[in-house]
């Protein structure tokens, strides 16, 4: 299996690629991810920043917290990536925007202290109260 992966936003104006294994994948339950995505959680993969590239379009950005910058499509609104100053050499990419997301199952839950109490997803995965970087 190749380590080259591609993805993009809903409307197709933003495209990306990264060359890294599909590991370090987490379901994030923080309230910021919920509010910024409109979903119940966001599933992220952390990849080395040097191995990630935008191949089409230029994303919009905004600071969702003092340490995080989110990247999104200005046209369709899809959230594609996040950079945190807490892990400056990595970029988190939303699994849902991968062209072949079925190859990227999560391996843990993070920020479970803010998980919606009625949401039961992948109960066999380990929980982290915050994210262990």
N, C-alpha and C positions, 0 to 999 in steps of 0.2 A: 504494500500500500504506500502511496506517495504521501509526503508531508506537505505538499503544495495544496492549499485550499483557497477557494474563491467565494465571494459573496457580494451582496449589494442590497440596496434599498428596494422598496416596493415599486417605485416608478422607473427604476433602472438608471437614473442619472448619476448615482454614486456607485462605484464598484471598488472592490479591494481584493487583495491577495495577501496571504502570509504563508511562509514556509516554516512550519513547526508542527510537532506531533499534536494530536487532539487529546490533550490531557490537561489537568488543572481546570476542570469545568465545574462551576458551582451555580446552584439555584440561589439567587440573592433575594432575601425577604425584606430588605430595608424599605422604609416608607418612601425614601427618595426614588428608588427604582420603580416602585408602584406608581407614584405620582408622575414621574417623567415618561413612563411608558404607557400608562393607562391599563396595565395588566396587573395580575395578582402577584407576579414576581418577574424577574428577568434572569435568564440563564446566560452566564458569561464564560468565556474561555480566556485565560491569561496567556498572551504570547509575547515573545521578546519583541520590543519595539523596533529593533533594527531589522527584524524579519517581516515586518508589516509594511505594505505600501497601498496608497490610494491609486487605483489604475484608471479611474474615470471620475470626473467631477471634483468639486472642492466642498468639503462638508462645512456646515455651520457649526459653531461651538458655543457653549455657555458653561459657566461655572455653577455646578449644582450644589457645591459645598466649598468650603475654604480649601480643600485639598483635591477636588475632583473637577475635571473638565469633560463634558460629554460632547460627542460628535453626532450630528444628525443631518438628514437630508432637508434642505430648505424648501424643497418642492412637495414631497409627500409626508414629511415629518418623521420618517422612520429613524429610530435611535440605533446607531451602528456600533459605537465604540465609546470607551471611557478611559481617560488617563488619570491616575491618582499619583500625587506627589509622594504617597507612602510607599509606592513601588515604581520609582521613576524609570526603570529600564524595561517596563512591560506596558502593554496596552491590553485592555480587556475588550473583547469583541462579543457582540450579542450572537448567541448560537442561532437564534431564529432568522438571522440574515445570511447564514451560510447557504451556499447553493445545495449542499448535501448535508443538511442538519441531522439527518437520521444516523449519521456516523459519529455523533458527538454527544453521548449520554453524560449526564452530570455524575460527579463522584462525591458530592457533598452538598449540604445546605449551609448557607452563611447568613449572619445577622438574624438568627432565629428568634431572638428576643422580641422582634417586631413582626414575626410571622402572624398572619391572620389565623386566629384560633380554629376556625372551621375548615381551613385548607389542609388536606392530608394528601401529600404527594411524595412518592418515593420514600416510604417510612424506613426502608432498609439502609438508607444512606446516613452517614454520620452528620451530626449537627455541630455547628460552631456558633457560639453566642455572638461573636464578631467574625472578622475574617482573619485567619492565620496567614500572614504574608510570608 
